Amino acid sequence: MTRYPDVVDVPEESRYEARYGGAVAGVAEYLRTGELIAFVHTEVDPHYEGQGVGSALARNSLDAARTAGLAVLPVCPFYASWIGKHPEYQDLLYSKKSRVTD
């Protein structure tokens, strides 16, 4: 049975951390406004690769975004790909409200 990491928001660092005990296994960095969270970079420690750390970061942070009523902008390629494979999170994707063009 796979043991998943604890995922915590560390707002003073603008990132989510996946932790096994005191060890940080991975991070998902973000920029946040009152309406939007943009995930800009995800990194998993090589020692923890292939253990579901990235998925735990994505699932927990996206669930938190849903709870907070935030739209999601997946700048990070990992987040964009992960959301593409999990249609239950695609409703969170940010879309411009204005359709005005020059």
All heavy atoms as an XYZ file, in Angstrom:
792
protein
N       0.846     -1.190      0.000
C       0.000      0.000      0.000
C       0.884      1.243      0.000
O       1.817      1.349      0.774
C      -0.908     -0.016      1.233
C      -1.844      1.152      1.291
S      -3.183      0.862      2.460
C      -2.562      1.703      3.891
N       0.568      2.183     -0.894
C       1.330      3.414     -1.002
C       0.893      4.394      0.076
O      -0.293      4.611      0.282
C       1.117      4.066     -2.380
O       1.487      3.135     -3.385
C       1.944      5.315     -2.522
N       1.852      4.966      0.739
C       1.573      5.994      1.737
C       1.739      7.349      1.060
O       2.791      7.637      0.501
C       2.557      5.863      2.901
C       2.238      6.817      4.021
C       3.165      6.590      5.210
N       3.361      7.880      5.833
C       4.493      8.566      5.799
N       5.546      8.080      5.215
N       4.577      9.733      6.379
N       0.689      8.142      1.074
C       0.729      9.452      0.428
C       1.268     10.490      1.398
O       1.072     10.385      2.606
C      -0.665      9.843     -0.074
C      -1.118      8.959     -1.199
C      -2.033      7.945     -0.981
C      -0.590      9.116     -2.477
C      -2.438      7.106     -2.008
C      -0.985      8.285     -3.515
C      -1.904      7.285     -3.277
O      -2.292      6.465     -4.297
N       1.909     11.511      0.852
C       2.453     12.552      1.724
C       1.353     13.450      2.269
O       0.251     13.529      1.717
C       3.373     13.337      0.787
C       2.757     13.168     -0.562
C       2.192     11.767     -0.558
N       1.665     14.137      3.359
C       0.811     15.212      3.848
C       1.091     16.420      2.975
O       2.255     16.726      2.672
C       1.147     15.544      5.308
C       0.824     14.401      6.252
O      -0.220     13.756      6.063
O       1.625     14.153      7.173
N       0.052     17.106      2.558
C       0.208     18.305      1.732
C      -0.300     19.492      2.520
O      -1.423     19.472      3.028
C      -0.537     18.168      0.387
C      -0.442     19.458     -0.421
C       0.017     16.991     -0.412
N       0.554     20.509      2.650
C       0.194     21.708      3.410
C       0.485     22.951      2.588
O       1.445     22.999      1.816
C       0.952     21.789      4.761
C       0.554     20.639      5.669
C       2.446     21.798      4.550
N      -0.372     23.946      2.761
C      -0.151     25.247      2.148
C       0.811     26.022      3.041
O       0.638     26.071      4.261
C      -1.481     25.989      2.022
C      -1.375     27.296      1.258
O      -0.306     27.585      0.679
O      -2.380     28.026      1.237
N       1.816     26.612      2.434
C       2.780     27.450      3.149
C       2.702     28.832      2.488
O       3.520     29.177      1.626
C       4.211     26.862      3.086
C       5.168     27.681      3.944
C       4.221     25.402      3.509
N       1.677     29.623      2.852
C       1.432     30.883      2.144
C       2.586     31.876      2.212
O       2.796     32.642      1.270
C       0.166     31.439      2.798
C      -0.046     30.651      4.032
C       0.698     29.359      3.893
N       3.353     31.866      3.302
C       4.476     32.797      3.388
C       5.572     32.469      2.373
O       6.401     33.323      2.050
C       5.050     32.850      4.811
C       5.590     31.540      5.332
C       4.559     30.628      5.987
O       3.341     30.876      5.884
O       4.989     29.632      6.600
N       5.548     31.245      1.828
C       6.495     30.839      0.776
C       5.798     30.765     -0.590
O       6.440     30.420     -1.587
C       7.096     29.467      1.107
C       7.897     29.425      2.377
C       9.244     30.112      2.254
O       9.793     30.173      1.140
O       9.733     30.610      3.285
N       4.491     31.032     -0.625
C       3.677     30.926     -1.844
C       3.829     29.552     -2.494
O       4.106     29.437     -3.695
C       4.031     32.036     -2.842
O       3.746     33.297     -2.301
N       3.654     28.521     -1.678
C       3.760     27.176     -2.226
C       3.056     26.157     -1.331
O       2.852     26.386     -0.143
C       5.209     26.775     -2.422
C       5.980     26.573     -1.125
C       7.446     26.351     -1.415
N       8.148     25.700     -0.317
C       9.405     25.321     -0.374
N      10.117     25.520     -1.464
N       9.973     24.733      0.651
N       2.692     25.067     -1.971
C       2.239     23.883     -1.256
C       3.442     22.966     -1.115
O       4.282     22.886     -2.019
C       1.130     23.160     -2.036
C      -0.213     23.814     -1.890
C      -0.600     24.857     -2.723
C      -1.098     23.401     -0.900
C      -1.836     25.465     -2.577
C      -2.328     24.007     -0.746
C      -2.690     25.038     -1.587
O      -3.914     25.640     -1.433
N       3.524     22.284      0.016
C       4.591     21.323      0.242
C       3.994     19.954      0.505
O       3.018     19.823      1.246
C       5.437     21.722      1.450
C       6.227     22.990      1.257
C       7.089     23.357      2.450
O       7.007     22.683      3.505
O       7.848     24.346      2.331
N       4.586     18.947     -0.102
C       4.252     17.554      0.191
C       5.331     17.059      1.131
O       6.519     17.134      0.817
C       4.243     16.735     -1.094
N       4.899     16.560      2.279
C       5.860     16.177      3.324
C       5.641     14.748      3.785
O       4.517     14.294      3.947
C       5.717     17.090      4.534
C       5.936     18.553      4.258
C       5.683     19.364      5.513
N       5.827     20.797      5.288
C       5.423     21.714      6.133
N       4.822     21.352      7.272
N       5.593     22.991      5.875
N       6.753     14.084      4.016
C       6.774     12.807      4.725
C       7.484     13.097      6.035
O       8.694     13.312      6.050
C       7.542     11.733      3.944
C       6.793     11.201      2.754
C       7.134     11.601      1.465
C       5.750     10.303      2.919
C       6.454     11.092      0.372
C       5.066      9.789      1.817
C       5.432     10.198      0.551
O       4.753      9.700     -0.533
N       6.738     13.178      7.120
C       7.332     13.590      8.392
C       7.870     15.002      8.229
O       7.175     15.892      7.787
N       9.127     15.209      8.543
C       9.740     16.518      8.396
C      10.382     16.760      7.049
O      10.851     17.850      6.758
N      10.406     15.737      6.186
C      11.075     15.858      4.891
C      10.129     16.407      3.832
O       9.016     15.916      3.655
C      11.600     14.499      4.452
N      10.586     17.423      3.117
C       9.810     17.972      2.006
C      10.118     17.135      0.773
O      11.256     17.086      0.297
C      10.147     19.458      1.766
C       9.412     19.982      0.539
C       9.796     20.294      2.995
N       9.084     16.470      0.275
C       9.236     15.584     -0.882
C       8.987     16.302     -2.192
O       9.467     15.889     -3.239
C       8.286     14.400     -0.747
N       8.226     17.383     -2.144
C       7.913     18.131     -3.359
C       7.224     19.422     -3.032
O       6.707     19.607     -1.925
N       7.237     20.344     -4.011
C       6.597     21.640     -3.833
C       5.843     22.032     -5.102
O       6.216     21.635     -6.206
C       7.609     22.758     -3.476
C       8.314     22.462     -2.166
C       8.610     22.972     -4.584
N       4.791     22.803     -4.909
C       4.043     23.417     -6.002
C       3.966     24.906     -5.692
O       3.285     25.314     -4.749
C       2.657     22.811     -6.128
N       4.698     25.703     -6.458
C       4.741     27.148     -6.234
C       3.573     27.817     -6.952
O       3.171     27.381     -8.034
C       6.063     27.705     -6.736
C       7.251     27.132     -5.999
C       8.585     27.570     -6.580
O       8.617     28.264     -7.618
O       9.609     27.188     -5.988
N       3.058     28.878     -6.337
C       1.905     29.552     -6.913
C       1.962     31.057     -6.725
O       2.701     31.572     -5.888
C       0.604     29.008     -6.313
C       0.450     29.213     -4.819
C       0.020     30.436     -4.298
C       0.702     28.181     -3.919
C      -0.139     30.615     -2.925
C       0.547     28.342     -2.554
C       0.126     29.565     -2.068
O      -0.032     29.746     -0.700
N       1.144     31.749     -7.509
C       0.830     33.163     -7.344
C      -0.667     33.208     -7.102
O      -1.429     32.537     -7.806
C       1.180     33.960     -8.602
C       2.642     33.915     -9.031
C       2.813     34.551    -10.407
C       3.513     34.612     -8.004
N      -1.095     33.993     -6.122
C      -2.513     33.991     -5.751
C      -3.046     35.404     -5.666
O      -2.392     36.299     -5.138
C      -2.692     33.277     -4.413
C      -4.126     33.163     -3.991
C      -4.261     32.345     -2.728
N      -5.647     32.376     -2.289
C      -6.164     31.566     -1.402
N      -5.420     30.659     -0.818
N      -7.420     31.659     -1.054
N      -4.249     35.587     -6.188
C      -4.998     36.828     -6.025
C      -6.293     36.467     -5.298
O      -6.490     35.306     -4.924
C      -5.331     37.479     -7.385
O      -6.301     36.672     -8.066
C      -4.085     37.649     -8.258
N      -7.191     37.423     -5.163
C      -8.462     37.141     -4.507
C      -9.363     36.212     -5.287
O     -10.250     35.570     -4.728
N      -9.155     36.114     -6.608
C     -10.023     35.305     -7.462
C      -9.327     34.148     -8.150
O      -9.976     33.277     -8.715
C     -10.632     36.191     -8.560
C     -11.462     37.335     -8.053
C     -11.948     38.218     -9.195
O     -11.471     38.069    -10.333
O     -12.814     39.064     -8.935
N      -7.991     34.139     -8.128
C      -7.239     33.233     -8.996
C      -6.012     32.691     -8.285
O      -5.365     33.399     -7.508
C      -6.796     34.020    -10.236
C      -5.861     33.349    -11.227
C      -6.629     32.358    -12.078
C      -5.214     34.395    -12.106
N      -5.681     31.438     -8.578
C      -4.400     30.881     -8.165
C      -3.728     30.338     -9.418
O      -4.337     29.587    -10.191
C      -4.543     29.817     -7.057
C      -3.165     29.402     -6.548
C      -5.368     28.637     -7.504
C      -3.176     28.656     -5.225
N      -2.502     30.774     -9.661
C      -1.722     30.324    -10.807
C      -0.599     29.430    -10.290
O       0.227     29.875     -9.487
C      -1.143     31.517    -11.565
N      -0.603     28.184    -10.735
C       0.469     27.268    -10.358
C       1.582     27.419    -11.377
O       1.378     27.189    -12.569
C      -0.060     25.839    -10.279
C      -0.989     25.662     -9.117
C      -2.357     25.723     -9.281
C      -0.485     25.470     -7.837
C      -3.215     25.596     -8.205
C      -1.326     25.341     -6.744
C      -2.696     25.407     -6.932
N       2.763     27.857    -10.905
C       3.832     28.251    -11.817
C       5.001     27.274    -11.880
O       5.763     27.290    -12.848
C       4.339     29.670    -11.488
C       3.231     30.703    -11.698
C       4.875     29.759    -10.065
N       5.172     26.442    -10.871
C       6.308     25.517    -10.868
C       6.049     24.394     -9.878
O       5.588     24.640     -8.762
C       7.595     26.248    -10.480
C       8.804     25.371    -10.440
N       9.386     24.852    -11.573
C       9.534     24.898     -9.401
C      10.431     24.105    -11.222
N      10.537     24.110     -9.916
N       6.342     23.177    -10.310
C       6.217     22.006     -9.441
C       7.527     21.239     -9.503
O       8.101     21.072    -10.582
C       5.066     21.088     -9.900
O       3.875     21.857     -9.983
C       4.854     19.941     -8.933
N       7.985     20.802     -8.341
C       9.236     20.048     -8.289
C       9.120     18.955     -7.231
O       8.635     19.201     -6.133
C      10.383     20.990     -7.939
C      11.744     20.389     -8.120
C      12.852     21.422     -8.027
O      12.616     22.609     -8.324
O      13.954     21.034     -7.637
N       9.565     17.749     -7.601
C       9.578     16.613     -6.682
C      11.027     16.194     -6.477
O      11.781     16.053     -7.444
C       8.737     15.443     -7.241
C       8.862     14.211     -6.355
C       7.274     15.852     -7.374
N      11.397     16.016     -5.227
C      12.738     15.532     -4.898
C      12.946     14.185     -5.608
O      12.076     13.317     -5.540
C      12.848     15.359     -3.381
C      14.222     14.924     -2.930
O      14.678     13.838     -3.347
O      14.834     15.658     -2.129
N      14.087     14.006     -6.284
C      14.325     12.755     -7.016
C      14.143     11.492     -6.166
O      13.720     10.456     -6.684
C      15.773     12.886     -7.491
C      16.017     14.360     -7.576
C      15.200     14.955     -6.461
N      14.421     11.571     -4.888
C      14.261     10.423     -3.994
C      12.801      9.964     -3.914
O      12.529      8.795     -3.630
C      14.788     10.780     -2.598
C      14.644      9.697     -1.589
N      15.446      8.571     -1.579
C      13.761      9.533     -0.565
C      15.078      7.775     -0.589
N      14.056      8.335      0.038
N      11.862     10.883     -4.163
C      10.437     10.580     -4.026
C       9.714     10.452     -5.362
O       8.494     10.275     -5.391
C       9.752     11.657     -3.183
C      10.265     11.713     -1.772
C      11.217     12.660     -1.388
C       9.823     10.811     -0.812
C      11.694     12.711     -0.084
C      10.299     10.851      0.492
C      11.232     11.801      0.843
O      11.704     11.840      2.137
N      10.433     10.539     -6.474
C       9.784     10.435     -7.779
C       9.099      9.088     -7.943
O       9.575      8.070     -7.439
C      10.807     10.652     -8.896
C      11.217     12.094     -9.032
C      12.225     12.335    -10.140
O      12.614     11.367    -10.830
O      12.636     13.494    -10.302
N       7.978      9.095     -8.637
C       7.239      7.872     -8.889
C       6.408      7.372     -7.726
O       5.885      6.258     -7.773
N       6.266      8.191     -6.692
C       5.521      7.780     -5.503
C       4.221      8.563     -5.316
O       3.645      8.561     -4.237
C       6.412      7.922     -4.261
C       7.641      7.031     -4.302
C       8.499      7.152     -3.061
O       7.992      7.317     -1.954
N       9.810      7.077     -3.252
N       3.790      9.254     -6.361
C       2.524      9.976     -6.292
C       2.599     11.333     -5.622
O       1.563     11.921     -5.305
N       3.805     11.859     -5.428
C       3.957     13.152     -4.749
C       3.349     14.278     -5.581
O       2.601     15.112     -5.070
C       5.439     13.427     -4.425
C       5.632     14.837     -3.905
C       5.961     12.409     -3.426
N       3.651     14.308     -6.875
C       3.097     15.353     -7.743
C       1.577     15.304     -7.778
O       0.912     16.335     -7.690
N       1.031     14.105     -7.888
C      -0.426     13.965     -7.896
C      -1.046     14.398     -6.576
O      -2.106     15.026     -6.556
C      -0.823     12.517     -8.201
O      -0.532     12.216     -9.544
N      -0.391     14.079     -5.468
C      -0.896     14.513     -4.161
C      -0.890     16.035     -4.065
O      -1.847     16.637     -3.561
C      -0.067     13.902     -3.038
N       0.177     16.663     -4.557
C       0.236     18.128     -4.558
C      -0.907     18.701     -5.392
O      -1.625     19.609     -4.947
C       1.574     18.622     -5.119
C       2.767     18.560     -4.199
C       4.059     18.699     -4.983
C       2.673     19.637     -3.122
N      -1.080     18.182     -6.605
C      -2.119     18.705     -7.488
C      -3.503     18.506     -6.885
O      -4.288     19.455     -6.781
C      -2.022     18.034     -8.861
N      -3.810     17.303     -6.490
C      -5.157     17.007     -5.974
C      -5.489     17.866     -4.745
O      -6.553     18.478     -4.669
C      -5.282     15.526     -5.636
C      -6.699     15.099     -5.300
C      -6.825     13.602     -5.104
N      -6.281     12.801     -6.192
C      -6.886     12.578     -7.367
N      -8.070     13.126     -7.599
N      -6.338     11.820     -8.281
N      -4.585     17.934     -3.793
C      -4.851     18.691     -2.567
C      -4.943     20.184     -2.830
O      -5.827     20.864     -2.291
C      -3.778     18.394     -1.515
C      -3.986     17.062     -0.846
O      -4.688     16.960      0.149
N      -3.394     16.007     -1.399
N      -4.053     20.727     -3.634
C      -4.083     22.169     -3.897
C      -5.300     22.552     -4.737
O      -5.894     23.617     -4.519
C      -2.788     22.623     -4.564
O      -2.600     21.986     -5.811
N      -5.692     21.701     -5.671
C      -6.871     22.000     -6.476
C      -8.153     21.860     -5.659
O      -9.090     22.643     -5.836
C      -6.909     21.102     -7.714
C      -5.791     21.365     -8.725
C      -5.784     20.301     -9.808
C      -5.887     22.760     -9.320
N      -8.192     20.893     -4.758
C      -9.343     20.790     -3.855
C      -9.444     22.045     -2.981
O     -10.539     22.564     -2.740
C      -9.237     19.545     -2.975
C      -9.530     18.252     -3.738
O     -10.074     18.294     -4.863
O      -9.188     17.179     -3.188
N      -8.304     22.551     -2.524
C      -8.294     23.776     -1.718
C      -8.748     24.973     -2.549
O      -9.488     25.832     -2.058
C      -6.905     24.022     -1.136
N      -8.335     25.030     -3.816
C      -8.780     26.117     -4.693
C     -10.290     26.064     -4.877
O     -10.964     27.096     -4.824
C      -8.067     26.025     -6.047
N     -10.824     24.874     -5.063
C     -12.277     24.726     -5.215
C     -12.997     25.215     -3.959
O     -13.967     25.966     -4.032
C     -12.634     23.272     -5.506
C     -14.116     23.071     -5.787
C     -14.497     21.614     -6.002
N     -13.723     20.900     -6.987
C     -13.863     21.002     -8.308
N     -14.753     21.844     -8.804
N     -13.136     20.266     -9.123
N     -12.512     24.794     -2.803
C     -13.127     25.198     -1.536
C     -13.096     26.715     -1.356
O     -14.049     27.311     -0.854
C     -12.412     24.502     -0.361
O     -12.568     23.088     -0.512
C     -12.972     24.931      0.975
N     -11.994     27.347     -1.788
C     -11.839     28.797     -1.649
C     -12.531     29.574     -2.770
O     -12.534     30.808     -2.752
C     -10.347     29.156     -1.618
N     -13.092     28.884     -3.749
C     -13.768     29.552     -4.861
C     -12.815     30.228     -5.829
O     -13.175     31.204     -6.478
N     -11.599     29.693     -5.954
C     -10.592     30.286     -6.832
C     -10.582     29.603     -8.197
O     -10.697     28.379     -8.296
C      -9.196     30.134     -6.221
C      -8.953     30.843     -4.900
C      -7.584     30.451     -4.339
C      -9.050     32.347     -5.078
N     -10.414     30.399     -9.243
C     -10.134     29.847    -10.558
C      -8.669     29.445    -10.583
O      -7.848     29.970     -9.830
C     -10.422     30.886    -11.632
N      -8.325     28.516    -11.474
C      -6.969     27.978    -11.544
C      -6.365     28.271    -12.909
O      -6.985     28.001    -13.946
C      -6.977     26.458    -11.280
C      -5.608     25.851    -11.535
C      -7.440     26.176     -9.852
N      -5.147     28.798    -12.900
C      -4.378     29.017    -14.116
C      -3.146     28.117    -14.038
O      -2.226     28.389    -13.260
C      -3.977     30.487    -14.239
C      -3.189     30.873    -15.486
C      -4.003     30.594    -16.749
C      -2.810     32.346    -15.419
N      -3.122     27.023    -14.812
C      -2.001     26.084    -14.730
C      -0.850     26.482    -15.652
O      -0.693     25.949    -16.747
C      -2.632     24.760    -15.149
C      -3.702     25.150    -16.124
C      -4.201     26.494    -15.637
N      -0.034     27.430    -15.209
C       1.136     27.861    -15.978
C       2.161     26.724    -16.036
O       2.804     26.495    -17.055
C       1.755     29.134    -15.365
C       3.014     29.548    -16.099
C       0.732     30.265    -15.334
N       2.300     26.014    -14.955
C       3.229     24.885    -14.858
C       2.762     23.752    -15.775
O       1.601     23.341    -15.715
C       3.272     24.404    -13.406
S       4.120     22.842    -13.166
N       3.651     23.226    -16.628
C       3.258     22.133    -17.523
C       2.740     20.894    -16.790
O       1.838     20.221    -17.295
C       4.546     21.802    -18.286
C       5.386     23.038    -18.187
C       5.029     23.676    -16.872
N       3.280     20.606    -15.619
C       2.787     19.444    -14.867
C       1.319     19.638    -14.502
O       0.500     18.729    -14.679
C       3.622     19.200    -13.602
C       3.028     18.125    -12.734
C       3.214     16.791    -13.054
C       2.249     18.441    -11.631
C       2.634     15.782    -12.275
C       1.666     17.452    -10.851
C       1.861     16.122    -11.183
N       0.968     20.813    -13.983
C      -0.426     21.069    -13.605
C      -1.336     21.037    -14.820
O      -2.431     20.470    -14.771
C      -0.559     22.400    -12.857
C      -0.517     22.230    -11.362
C       0.686     22.018    -10.704
C      -1.669     22.281    -10.602
C       0.734     21.852     -9.329
C      -1.639     22.119     -9.219
C      -0.426     21.901     -8.598
O      -0.399     21.729     -7.237
N      -0.911     21.635    -15.914
C      -1.731     21.635    -17.129
C      -1.996     20.205    -17.588
O      -3.134     19.839    -17.905
C      -1.044     22.444    -18.223
N      -0.968     19.375    -17.591
C      -1.113     17.976    -18.000
C      -1.981     17.205    -17.019
O      -2.866     16.433    -17.426
C       0.279     17.337    -18.109
O       0.168     15.963    -18.367
N      -1.761     17.406    -15.734
C      -2.506     16.672    -14.706
C      -3.993     16.997    -14.792
O      -4.837     16.092    -14.760
C      -1.951     16.990    -13.320
C      -2.371     16.011    -12.280
C      -1.703     14.891    -11.887
C      -3.573     16.059    -11.481
N      -2.414     14.234    -10.908
C      -3.567     14.929    -10.634
C      -4.635     16.940    -11.407
C      -4.582     14.661     -9.738
C      -5.664     16.671    -10.512
C      -5.629     15.545     -9.685
N      -4.321     18.274    -14.930
C      -5.732     18.666    -15.044
C      -6.338     18.093    -16.332
O      -7.484     17.652    -16.344
C      -5.887     20.198    -14.977
C      -5.531     20.691    -13.566
C      -7.308     20.621    -15.351
C      -5.410     22.201    -13.454
N      -5.540     18.072    -17.405
C      -6.013     17.488    -18.656
C      -6.382     16.020    -18.525
O      -7.265     15.520    -19.224
N      -5.727     15.312    -17.614
C      -5.994     13.885    -17.391
C      -7.069     13.642    -16.336
O      -7.469     12.496    -16.117
C      -4.709     13.184    -16.962
C      -3.653     13.163    -18.038
C      -2.362     12.581    -17.503
C      -1.259     12.697    -18.543
N       0.049     12.299    -18.009
N      -7.501     14.711    -15.657
C      -8.495     14.582    -14.586
C      -9.643     15.560    -14.845
O      -9.671     16.671    -14.304
C      -7.840     14.846    -13.221
C      -6.810     13.819    -12.877
N      -5.512     13.891    -13.302
C      -6.926     12.671    -12.180
C      -4.857     12.836    -12.865
N      -5.686     12.068    -12.187
N     -10.598     15.150    -15.674
C     -11.676     16.063    -16.078
C     -12.503     16.618    -14.926
O     -13.125     17.668    -15.069
C     -12.532     15.215    -17.029
C     -12.113     13.804    -16.820
C     -10.726     13.831    -16.259
N     -12.478     15.952    -13.776
C     -13.243     16.455    -12.632
C     -12.694     17.766    -12.087
O     -13.330     18.424    -11.263
C     -13.312     15.398    -11.521
C     -11.987     15.066    -10.862
C     -11.183     13.961    -11.541
O     -11.348     13.727    -12.749
O     -10.358     13.331    -10.846
N     -11.516     18.191    -12.577
C     -10.928     19.466    -12.144
C     -10.955     20.528    -13.236
O     -10.571     21.666    -12.997
C      -9.487     19.249    -11.661
C      -9.431     18.505    -10.355
C      -9.219     17.142    -10.313
C      -9.641     19.168     -9.146
C      -9.195     16.444     -9.111
C      -9.624     18.484     -7.939
C      -9.399     17.124     -7.936
O      -9.388     16.457     -6.728
N     -11.408     20.197    -14.423
C     -11.358     21.148    -15.531
C     -12.299     22.329    -15.350
O     -12.079     23.390    -15.925
C     -11.596     20.422    -16.850
C     -10.413     19.522    -17.166
C     -10.583     18.703    -18.417
O     -11.528     18.878    -19.169
N      -9.662     17.781    -18.636
N     -13.328     22.172    -14.526
C     -14.228     23.301    -14.268
C     -13.542     24.420    -13.488
O     -14.037     25.542    -13.442
C     -15.480     22.836    -13.515
C     -15.156     22.314    -12.125
O     -14.303     21.404    -12.009
O     -15.762     22.806    -11.150
N     -12.389     24.134    -12.888
C     -11.651     25.153    -12.134
C     -10.832     26.078    -13.027
O     -10.391     27.137    -12.579
C     -10.692     24.486    -11.134
C     -11.320     23.711     -9.999
C     -10.244     22.992     -9.201
C     -12.121     24.643     -9.104
N     -10.617     25.683    -14.280
C      -9.720     26.433    -15.147
C     -10.194     27.858    -15.375
O     -11.370     28.117    -15.643
C      -9.554     25.714    -16.487
C      -8.805     24.392    -16.414
C      -8.821     23.700    -17.771
C      -7.376     24.606    -15.933
N      -9.255     28.757    -15.265
C      -9.506     30.178    -15.478
C      -9.828     30.422    -16.942
O      -9.178     29.882    -17.837
C      -8.263     30.980    -15.083
C      -8.332     32.429    -15.475
C      -9.077     33.332    -14.720
C      -7.655     32.903    -16.586
C      -9.142     34.661    -15.078
C      -7.716     34.228    -16.947
C      -8.462     35.104    -16.192
O      -8.532     36.424    -16.552
N     -10.810     31.270    -17.182
C     -11.072     31.757    -18.533
C     -11.354     33.244    -18.429
O     -12.011     33.697    -17.486
C     -12.242     31.012    -19.179
O     -13.425     31.225    -18.447
N     -10.818     33.976    -19.396
C     -11.026     35.421    -19.388
C     -12.514     35.723    -19.467
O     -13.240     35.098    -20.223
C     -10.329     36.073    -20.583
C      -8.850     36.070    -20.513
C      -8.205     36.971    -21.548
C      -8.718     36.749    -22.923
N      -8.026     37.507    -23.952
N     -12.946     36.678    -18.640
C     -14.354     37.061    -18.656
C     -14.657     37.976    -19.844
O     -15.724     37.940    -20.398
C     -14.731     37.735    -17.346
C     -14.684     36.764    -16.183
C     -15.018     37.444    -14.883
C     -14.880     36.421    -13.753
N     -14.790     37.023    -12.469
N     -13.699     38.800    -20.202
C     -13.899     39.731    -21.293
C     -13.579     39.063    -22.618
O     -12.577     38.377    -22.764
C     -12.978     40.953    -21.113
O     -13.065     41.775    -22.242
N     -14.435     39.267    -23.585
C     -14.205     38.730    -24.923
C     -13.847     39.859    -25.895
O     -13.825     39.665    -27.102
C     -15.445     38.000    -25.430
C     -15.890     36.867    -24.529
C     -15.007     35.667    -24.717
N     -15.525     34.543    -23.926
C     -14.775     33.795    -23.161
N     -13.505     34.006    -23.090
N     -15.298     32.798    -22.482
N     -13.563     41.040    -25.366
C     -13.260     42.213    -26.187
C     -11.878     42.072    -26.802
O     -10.915     41.695    -26.154
C     -13.319     43.501    -25.333
C     -12.916     44.716    -26.152
C     -14.708     43.669    -24.750
N     -11.789     42.343    -28.094
C     -10.502     42.351    -28.788
C     -10.372     43.662    -29.542
O     -11.356     44.372    -29.770
C     -10.393     41.175    -29.777
O     -11.435     41.271    -30.733
C     -10.467     39.843    -29.042
N      -9.154     43.971    -29.937
C      -8.925     45.205    -30.720
C      -9.474     45.099    -32.113
O      -9.526     44.144    -32.744
C      -7.430     45.532    -30.795
C      -6.909     46.008    -29.435
O      -7.697     46.491    -28.640
O      -5.692     45.896    -29.233
